[in-house]
Amino acid sequence: MKLSVIGCGYLGAVHAAAMAELGHDVIGIDIDQARIDELSLGRAPFFEPGLPEILTSATASGRLRFSTRMADAAGADVHFIAVGTPQKKGSYAADLTYVNGAVRDLIPFLRDGDLVVGKSTVPVGTAETLAAMLDASGTKAILAWNPEFLREGFAVKDTISPDRLVYGLPASQSDAASAKSRLDDIYSAALDAGTPLIVTDYATAELVKVSANAFLATKISFINAMAEIAEVTGADVTQLADAIGLDARIGRRFLGAGVGFGGGCLPKDIRAFTARAEELGRGESVAFLKEVDAINLRRRQRVVDLTVESLGGTVFGRKVAVLGLAFKPYSDDIRDSPALDVAVQLRGLGARVVATDPHAIANARKAHPQLEYAEKLEDALTDADAVVLVTEWEQFRRLDATWAGELVANRIVIDGRNCLDTAEFRAAGWTYRGLGRP
């Protein structure tokens, strides 16, 4: 099938490449010329495992092309909207400028019966507004909503082999049948493999995405709230999580206490959800999400406080090695990164921060040139007065306590992800501080 993908940032670039890898003819559209130039050469403009390989194969096959001209989307049977929905400045609400603009700019190139499919994360009610925009244009194009559930670091797999598919379809039975038929064709490989499919209305499809993110954020902040209690009672939050995680109703995933969540999705999505609920007169229904957000931010401050405390009450003039800059491993994304936030706060307190990360240094340097960066782990560790682990990359998780101890000036480690072997580090003479761990 011939597809267009409007917006070639993280979501759009992965979706376009994955659809071409599945055999579709895809044109990706974006206004960023530099990004389009990179993608056209088969080069990913950000780090995502597996993306360079499918970009290379798809562009070489001719099934995947990129352009800055919306007119090049003309002739596609299905148009995916994959632009960003950032948080509005000075507000918790989502900024829908790019979504509205993408649909408005696409309208002149639509044919009767074309299918426009929203993938961007939007406040509930957005699809109805966009459907009305299409109706008013006279194009007789059909709108569907097909939310994405990508995990950064696993986005290619999650697109090609998703754990579920959701179609939000219009009320018209004929339009809904037409939209479903085409989406089934697009995702035939996943459906044939048994991927669960939920067919629903616009509002439910929009809420599926934001409520999933709200639930995950709540689960993370819950165990971090328990870590706060553990820190004043002497309990071990990791053992607590192990114990309650054995309950099948709860599960162990996302019960890792630490410095908390970040990135371009969870923080902004729960804030936008609260803003939209308030607009709908139901702010009290999700008021707890404000505390979820507050707990998450407190954990960042706790890592900073533990570092200051471990260094005798001040970090001024002390070298602090910060291990990690991306908001999570297998990504170079520094948006709302807890790791980078901790590094910047320590620098603001006068520490000489030397940070390292396998893939996020270039992005971090652009945003915060005041920090020092080390490409090699040993350079960050050498003569450090304290080590702060804040992104659980595998090479940091497997840090050898004896080897690292011979490099640092003081054997002090703040484990912001509770991922190090406590016994190993203490046996090697380290002062070990975790979050919610004795």
N, C-alpha and C positions, 0 to 999 in steps of 0.2 A: 504494500500500500504506500501511497505517496503522502508523506507527513511533513509538516513544518513545526519547528519548535521555536517559539518566540521568547527570547531571553536565554543567553548562553553563559550564565554564571555557573555556580556549583550544580544546582539542580538541572538546569537546561542542558549544559554540556554533557553531563552524564546520561541524561535521558536521550538526547539526540544520538550519542555514540552507541548506546545500548540498543536503541530501536534499529539503527543501521546494522548492528551486529546480528540482530535477529532477522535481517533480510529485507527490511523496509527501505524505501528511497526517502532520504531525510535531508531537508534544508534547515540549517540553524540560522536564526536571525538575531543580531545584537547590534546596538549602536556603538559599542566600543571597538574601534578599528584595530587597536593593538591586540585585543583578545581574539578577534576574528582572524587576524593574520596568524597568530600562534596556532589556533585550532585548525586552520586551513592547512598548515604544515604538519598536522598530526601531532602537535605538541600540546600537552595539557598545561593551562596557565596556573594550575594549583596542584598540590600533591594529593593524589587519590590512588591507592593501589589498584592496579588492573586497568585504569583508564588509558594510560599511554598506549597499551597494547591494542585495545579495541579502537581507539582513535586512529592509530596507524593502519590497521587492517581495513577499517570502514572507509577512510578517505582514499586509500589505495585502490579499493574496489570500485570507487565511483558512487557508492550508495550514500555517501555523506559529504555534504558541501556546506559552506558557511558564507554568510553575506551580511552586509550592513543595510541592505535595501529591503524594506518590507514588501515591495512589489515582487520580489523573488519568491514570496510565499504563495503567490497566485498559482492556482492549479493543484495545490495539495488538497487531498480529500479530508484530512483531519489536521487541525491546527492546535498544538499544545501551548498553553500560556504558562510559562515557567519563570516569570520575572520575580524580583524580590519584593517583600512587603516589610520594610524596616519599621522600627518604632519611630513614631513622630517625635520630633524635637520638642521637649517641654511637655510631653504627654505620654501616657502608657499606650495609647491607641496605635493601631497599625496604620501605616501610611500606604494608601491604595493608589497613589499617583501612578505608579508604574503599571499596575494591573489595568486600571481604567484606560491609561494611555495606550497600552498594547492592544487592547480590544478596539479602541477607537481608531487607531492607525491601521488595524487589520481590515476593518469593515470595507473600505473601498476595493479590496482585492478578494472578497468572498463571493462565492456563487450560491445560488439557491440550493439549500440542502447540505451545504458544507457543515462539518461538525467542528465546533470550537470546544476544546477541553481544558478546563482549569486544573492546574497542578499546584499552583502557588497556595501557601497557607494563608487563609483569609478569614476575617470575622464572619460569623454566621449572618446570612442575609445578603452577602456580596453577590452570590450567583444569581439570585433573583433580580438584582439591580442590573447586572450585566446582560441577563437574558432580555430584560426590558429594553436595554440599549440596542441589542441586536434586532429585536422586533421593530423598534422605532426606525431603524435604518432601512427597513424594507428588503433586506437581503434574504430573508427566510432561512437564515443559517440556524443551526440547532446548537444549544449549549448543554454540555455535560460537565460534571465535576468529578475528578479522579485524583484524590489526594495522594501525595507521596509519603512513604514511610521509610526514608533512607537513613541509614546510620553512616555518618562520615567514617571513612576507613573501610566500609563494606558496601559502598553505594552501588558499585557495578553489580555485585551479586544480588543486592536487594532490588535492583531494577529488572534484571534478567530472570531472577528466581525469587519473586517476592513471597513474603509469608502470608499475605492476603491482598486481594484487590477489592476496591470499593468504587462503585459507579453511582454517582448522584445524577439522576435522570429527570427530564422535564415531565410535567403532568400529562401532557398530550401522549396518548398511547402510541400513536403512529410515530411521533418524534422520538419517544423513548425506545421503541423497537428498533428504529433506524440507528440511533446512537449506540445501543447495546450491541447490535450486530457488528458495527465497525470496531468497537472496542474489543469485542470478542476476537475478531480477526487479528487485531494488533497484538493482543496478549495470548494468542492461541497456544504458544509453546508452554506458557505458565499454566494455562487452564488445562491443557492436556496432561500436564504433570500433576494435576490434582490441587492446584492452588485454590484455597477457599475464595469464593466471590460473594460479596454482599451488594445487592442491587437495591438502591434506596432513593430518596429524594435529595434535593439540593442541600437543605438545612442539615440533614443527618450526615451527609458526606462531609460537609464543612466542619461539623462538630466532632466527627470521628478523629480528625487530625489533632485539633487543639485539645480535646479531652484526653487523648492518648498522651500527649506531651505534658499536660497538667498532672496526669496520674503518675507518670515517671518522675517528674520533678517533685511531687509530693512524697513519693517513696524514698527518694534520695534525701530530702530534707527531714523526713521522719527519723531515719536512722542517724542523721546528724544531730537532731534534737536529742536523741537518746545518748549520743556521744557527749553532749553538754552535761547531761545528768551523770553519765559515767565519770566524767572528769572531777566531779565533786564528791563522788561516793566510792571511788576506787574500783568500780566495776570495769570489765573489759568489753567494750562495745563490739569488737570483732567476734568474740565468743557468743555474745548476745545475738548478733546477726546470724551466726551459724545455727544457733538453737531455734530461733523463731523462723528462720528460713527453711527449716525442715518441715514446717507445716505447709502442706500442699496448697492451702488457700493463700499463703503469703509468698513463698518462694524466696530463694536467696539472691536472685539477680536484682541489681540496683539497690542492694542493701549494703553497699560499701561506704562506710563512714570515711570522711576525709574533707578535702578543701572544697568540695561541692561541684556543681555543674556550671557550665558556661556554653559558649558557642553562639551560633547565629540563630538557633531555634528555641530551645527551652526557655531562656530568660525572656526574650521578647514575646514569645507566644503566650506565656502565662500572664504577662502584663497586658497584652492586647485582649486576652480573654476576659480579664477583670474589667477592662475599659468597656468592652462590648456588653458585658452583663449589666453594667451600670446604665448604659444607654437603653437597654431593654427593660430597665426597672427591676432587675434581679441581681443587683450587686451583692446582696447578702448571701446569695447562693454560692458564690465563689470567693467570698471575702477571705476565706482561709488561705487562698493563694498568695495574698499579700504577706502573710506570715511565712509561707513556704519560701518566698523570695527573700525575706528578711533573715531567716535561718541560714539560707545559702550564703548570703553576703557576710554574715557573722563568722562563718567558718574560715573565710579568707583572712579576716582580721585576727582570728585565733592563731593561724599559722604565723602571722607577723608577731603577735604577742609572745608566742612560744620561743621564737627566735631571739627576740629582745631579752626575754627572761633568761634564756639559756646562756646568753653572753653577758650576764651580770647587770642587766638593766639598761644597756645602751648598745646600739650597733654602730655608733658613729666611728668612722675610720676603720671599721673591721671589714675584712673581705668575707663576703657571703656568696657561696656557690649555689646558684639556683638551677636545679635540674628539671628542665621542661619549660616550654613557652606556649606551645599549642594548648588548646583547651582540652584536648584528649589525644591519646596516641593514634598513630596511623593517619595523621592529618597535619596540615600546616596552617590551619585556621586559628587565628588569634582573637577572633571576635569574642568580646566579653570573657576572655580567658582568665580563669582564677589564677593560673600560674603567672601570667604576665602582670596581673593586678598585684600579686604578692611581691614580685620583683620591683615593681614601680614604687610600692609603698615602702619597701626596705630602702630603696635608693633615696626616697624622700626623707627618711630618718637619718640619712648621712652614711649609710653603709656603702662600701665599694662592692657593688653587685656585679658578679661575672656569671652570665647565664649561658646555658647551652641547650641545644635541642637538635635532634637529627634532621628536621626539615623546616622548622618555623623561624629560624634566625633571620632570614631575609625580610620576612613580613614584620617581625618584631622590630628590627632595626629601623625600618621606615617609620613605624609608629612611635618608637621610643629610642631615638638615637643617644639619649643620655645614659643608657645602660651600656655596660661592656659585654661583649659576646665572645664566646670561645667555640670554635668549630670542634675542638677535641675535648672529650670529657676530662682527660687528665690535666689540661690547661685550666679548666674551671676549678678543679679540685686542688691544684697545687697551692699550698700555703693558705688555704681557706680556713677561716676561724669557725665557720659553721657551714653545714651542707643542708640545703632545703630541697627536698624532692616534692615536686608539685605536678608533674605529668608522668603517668606510669608507663613510659616506654619500656620495652622489654630489657634493654641494656641498662636502664636504671633499676628496674626491679631485681636484676641479677647482679647488682653491684657487689663486688667482692670486698667484704669488710676489711680484710687484712691489707689488700692492695691499696684501697682508698685511704686507709689509715696511715700508710707510709707517705702519702702525698700531702695530706692536710696539715695545718698548723695545730688545730684542735679537733679532737675526735668528738664532734657534736653533730648530730643529725636530727633534723626535723622531718619526719615522714608524713607529708601532707596527704598521702594516699593510703597509708597503712598497708603498704605492699612489701616492705622489707622484712627479712627474717630477724625479728627482735632479739632472739637468743644469740644468733650469730654475731650481731653487732655489739651486743653487750659483752659477749665473751671476748671480743677483740678490743675491748677497752673503750667503746664509744658510749657517750651519753645519748641515749635514744629517747626521743619524744615523739609520740604519735598522737592522733586525735581520738580521745575517748579510750585510750589504752593506758594501763598503769605502768 
